Amino acid sequence: ACPSQAEACRSECELVGRDYERAVAFVARVPVFRCLPPEELPLLVQAMAQEEFTKGQLVIQQGEVNDRLFIILSGQAEVFRTADLDEEAVLVTLVSGDYFGEQELLRAEAARASVKATGNENW
């Protein structure tokens, strides 16, 4: 349950709540969660927050500490590194079902690359 005074939390919980069964089915297909017993997936979904990112919006900044795991529900994102001359080198394009941020989350270290939304509808 979401605290009533936390508007952001409530709206995030309602977004997941509207598509609860779809969210559980989606998470079950994400490779990092496939080893979880099916009865634990609803608990995982309840702990998640759904966010929207606009095209070009930075999700993770290279060098910053990240404390979240991101799963792309729809849209796409680019993982890139910035070199000394501020040149961006794209490493990979991520799409629906891909995830990122796990290395920084598990190791509590700064992000080795940046991630930005590149699709029109990014969740």
Residue frames as qw, qx, qy, qz and C-alpha x, y, z in Angstrom:
[[0.000, 0.888, 0.459, 0.000, 0.00, 0.00, 0.00],
 [0.406, 0.435, -0.011, 0.803, 1.18, 3.50, -0.78],
 [0.211, -0.440, -0.459, 0.743, 1.28, 6.22, 1.86],
 [0.220, 0.823, 0.521, 0.061, -1.48, 8.75, 1.12],
 [0.135, -0.910, 0.051, 0.388, 0.81, 11.74, 1.63],
 [0.360, -0.403, 0.611, 0.578, 3.28, 10.59, -1.05],
 [0.619, 0.609, 0.077, -0.489, 1.70, 11.65, -4.34],
 [0.340, 0.592, -0.672, -0.287, 4.58, 10.34, -6.47],
 [0.153, -0.155, 0.968, -0.122, 4.48, 6.94, -4.80],
 [0.550, 0.367, 0.590, -0.463, 0.71, 6.71, -5.15],
 [0.596, 0.638, -0.159, -0.461, 0.75, 7.51, -8.86],
 [0.208, 0.482, -0.838, -0.148, 3.54, 4.99, -9.45],
 [0.294, 0.014, 0.918, -0.267, 1.65, 2.29, -7.56],
 [0.601, 0.494, 0.354, -0.518, -1.56, 3.06, -9.45],
 [0.460, 0.609, -0.494, -0.416, 0.25, 2.76, -12.79],
 [0.096, 0.255, -0.962, -0.003, 1.49, -0.69, -11.89],
 [0.393, 0.181, 0.753, -0.496, -1.89, -1.56, -10.37],
 [0.612, 0.489, -0.016, -0.622, -3.79, -0.83, -13.57],
 [0.727, 0.456, -0.476, -0.189, -1.73, -3.36, -15.48],
 [0.548, -0.556, 0.587, -0.214, -0.84, -5.63, -12.59],
 [0.904, 0.075, 0.422, -0.001, -1.24, -8.97, -14.37],
 [0.670, 0.718, -0.065, 0.177, 0.53, -7.64, -17.44],
 [0.041, -0.841, 0.488, -0.230, 3.39, -6.40, -15.25],
 [0.722, -0.363, 0.580, -0.104, 3.78, -9.80, -13.55],
 [0.884, 0.358, 0.285, 0.094, 3.83, -11.56, -16.94],
 [0.425, 0.856, -0.217, 0.198, 6.34, -9.04, -18.28],
 [0.295, -0.745, 0.568, -0.188, 8.70, -9.43, -15.29],
 [0.874, -0.112, 0.470, -0.048, 8.51, -13.22, -15.64],
 [0.808, 0.545, 0.113, 0.191, 10.04, -12.87, -19.13],
 [0.078, 0.912, -0.376, 0.144, 12.98, -10.70, -17.99],
 [0.773, 0.263, -0.547, 0.182, 16.06, -12.97, -17.94],
 [0.133, 0.404, -0.630, 0.650, 17.40, -11.79, -14.58],
 [0.532, -0.185, 0.431, -0.704, 14.12, -12.79, -12.87],
 [0.746, 0.118, -0.522, -0.395, 13.47, -16.13, -14.61],
 [0.440, 0.107, -0.838, 0.305, 14.97, -18.09, -11.71],
 [0.288, -0.132, 0.485, -0.815, 12.43, -16.68, -9.23],
 [0.113, 0.325, 0.935, -0.085, 9.53, -18.91, -8.21],
 [0.056, -0.495, -0.545, -0.674, 6.29, -17.71, -9.87],
 [0.410, -0.750, -0.518, 0.038, 4.69, -16.98, -6.49],
 [0.466, -0.509, -0.107, 0.716, 7.40, -14.37, -5.75],
 [0.298, 0.308, 0.409, 0.806, 6.87, -12.35, -8.93],
 [0.182, -0.820, -0.430, -0.332, 3.82, -10.44, -7.60],
 [0.554, -0.727, -0.130, 0.384, 5.90, -9.32, -4.60],
 [0.512, -0.109, 0.283, 0.804, 8.60, -8.06, -6.94],
 [0.105, 0.566, 0.488, 0.656, 6.07, -6.14, -9.04],
 [0.368, -0.852, -0.373, -0.024, 4.61, -4.54, -5.89],
 [0.567, -0.592, 0.034, 0.571, 8.07, -3.23, -5.00],
 [0.466, 0.189, 0.405, 0.764, 8.59, -1.66, -8.44],
 [0.137, 0.727, 0.206, -0.641, 7.87, 1.89, -9.56],
 [0.580, 0.510, 0.497, 0.395, 6.98, 2.74, -13.13],
 [0.140, -0.686, 0.060, 0.711, 8.62, 5.84, -14.60],
 [0.626, 0.699, 0.309, 0.152, 8.35, 7.57, -17.96],
 [0.419, -0.488, 0.271, 0.716, 11.35, 9.11, -19.70],
 [0.502, 0.807, 0.087, -0.299, 11.16, 11.46, -22.66],
 [0.829, 0.429, 0.066, 0.352, 13.28, 11.07, -25.78],
 [0.395, 0.661, -0.257, 0.584, 16.79, 12.32, -25.05],
 [0.536, -0.745, 0.172, -0.358, 16.33, 12.27, -21.27],
 [0.316, 0.449, -0.781, 0.299, 19.31, 10.99, -19.30],
 [0.836, -0.398, -0.291, -0.241, 18.40, 8.03, -17.07],
 [0.810, -0.470, 0.037, 0.349, 21.86, 7.26, -15.65],
 [0.223, 0.934, -0.274, 0.053, 24.89, 9.57, -15.81],
 [0.820, 0.236, -0.362, 0.376, 28.36, 8.07, -16.24],
 [0.307, 0.355, -0.481, 0.740, 30.29, 8.48, -12.99],
 [0.487, -0.396, 0.213, -0.749, 27.25, 8.79, -10.73],
 [0.103, -0.052, 0.955, -0.274, 26.27, 6.15, -8.18],
 [0.579, -0.127, -0.431, -0.680, 23.06, 4.34, -9.15],
 [0.259, -0.125, 0.833, -0.472, 20.90, 2.50, -6.63],
 [0.716, 0.301, 0.316, -0.545, 18.22, 1.13, -8.98],
 [0.358, 0.027, 0.851, 0.384, 17.67, -1.58, -11.55],
 [0.443, 0.438, -0.051, -0.781, 15.84, -0.39, -14.66],
 [0.437, 0.209, 0.852, 0.198, 13.73, -2.63, -16.93],
 [0.193, 0.191, -0.329, -0.904, 12.50, -1.24, -20.24],
 [0.491, 0.378, 0.700, -0.355, 8.78, -1.86, -20.57],
 [0.583, 0.693, 0.393, 0.162, 8.46, -0.02, -23.88],
 [0.141, 0.969, -0.189, -0.068, 10.61, 2.28, -25.97],
 [0.876, 0.194, -0.152, 0.414, 14.37, 2.11, -26.19],
 [0.346, -0.911, 0.178, 0.135, 17.53, 3.54, -24.67],
 [0.690, 0.571, -0.333, 0.294, 21.19, 3.92, -25.62],
 [0.742, -0.590, 0.065, 0.310, 24.08, 3.00, -23.38],
 [0.564, 0.717, -0.096, 0.398, 27.06, 5.23, -24.14],
 [0.655, -0.463, -0.105, 0.588, 30.37, 6.43, -22.74],
 [0.187, 0.981, -0.010, 0.053, 31.69, 9.95, -22.96],
 [0.801, 0.140, -0.100, 0.574, 35.37, 10.26, -23.89],
 [0.443, -0.397, -0.143, 0.791, 37.80, 13.00, -22.88],
 [0.059, -0.013, 0.309, 0.949, 36.70, 15.25, -25.75],
 [0.453, 0.273, 0.422, -0.736, 33.02, 14.94, -24.82],
 [0.473, 0.205, -0.646, -0.563, 32.43, 12.53, -27.70],
 [0.756, -0.093, 0.444, -0.471, 29.68, 9.98, -27.09],
 [0.244, 0.268, -0.893, -0.267, 30.44, 6.39, -28.07],
 [0.807, -0.106, 0.039, -0.580, 27.23, 4.31, -28.21],
 [0.185, -0.342, 0.918, -0.084, 27.87, 0.85, -26.77],
 [0.011, 0.257, 0.958, 0.128, 24.44, -0.76, -27.23],
 [0.425, -0.192, -0.149, -0.872, 20.79, 0.06, -27.86],
 [0.109, 0.107, 0.912, -0.382, 18.35, -1.44, -25.36],
 [0.426, -0.201, -0.489, -0.734, 14.73, -2.36, -26.15],
 [0.732, -0.349, 0.051, -0.582, 11.65, -3.69, -24.35],
 [0.973, -0.179, -0.146, -0.012, 12.59, -6.44, -21.88],
 [0.622, 0.353, -0.375, 0.590, 16.21, -5.31, -21.57],
 [0.545, -0.817, -0.177, 0.063, 17.49, -4.12, -18.22],
 [0.516, 0.502, -0.288, 0.632, 20.39, -2.04, -16.93],
 [0.285, -0.730, 0.258, -0.565, 21.87, -0.68, -13.71],
 [0.932, -0.316, -0.166, -0.069, 22.37, -4.10, -12.13],
 [0.743, 0.199, -0.326, 0.550, 26.17, -3.89, -11.96],
 [0.051, 0.491, -0.268, 0.827, 26.20, -0.56, -10.15],
 [0.689, -0.485, -0.036, -0.537, 23.38, -1.67, -7.86],
 [0.955, -0.191, -0.217, 0.069, 25.06, -4.93, -6.85],
 [0.726, 0.107, -0.226, 0.640, 28.54, -3.47, -6.49],
 [0.256, -0.903, -0.235, 0.255, 27.58, -0.02, -5.13],
 [0.497, -0.244, 0.286, 0.782, 29.91, 1.68, -7.58],
 [0.222, 0.605, -0.070, -0.762, 29.71, 4.58, -10.00],
 [0.782, 0.524, 0.309, -0.139, 28.14, 3.99, -13.41],
 [0.541, -0.252, 0.526, 0.606, 30.70, 3.13, -16.08],
 [0.129, 0.248, 0.605, 0.746, 28.41, 4.44, -18.81],
 [0.325, 0.206, 0.222, -0.896, 25.44, 6.74, -19.30],
 [0.168, 0.380, 0.889, 0.192, 21.98, 5.67, -20.44],
 [0.240, 0.273, 0.062, -0.929, 19.51, 7.92, -22.23],
 [0.563, 0.467, 0.636, -0.244, 16.01, 7.34, -23.55],
 [0.077, -0.260, 0.559, 0.784, 15.90, 7.34, -27.35],
 [0.018, 0.420, 0.851, 0.316, 12.37, 6.16, -28.11],
 [0.213, -0.433, -0.192, -0.854, 9.20, 8.23, -28.07],
 [0.734, -0.505, -0.036, -0.453, 7.47, 6.26, -25.30],
 [0.479, 0.328, -0.729, 0.362, 9.92, 5.01, -22.71],
 [0.714, -0.552, 0.050, -0.428, 8.75, 3.21, -19.58]]
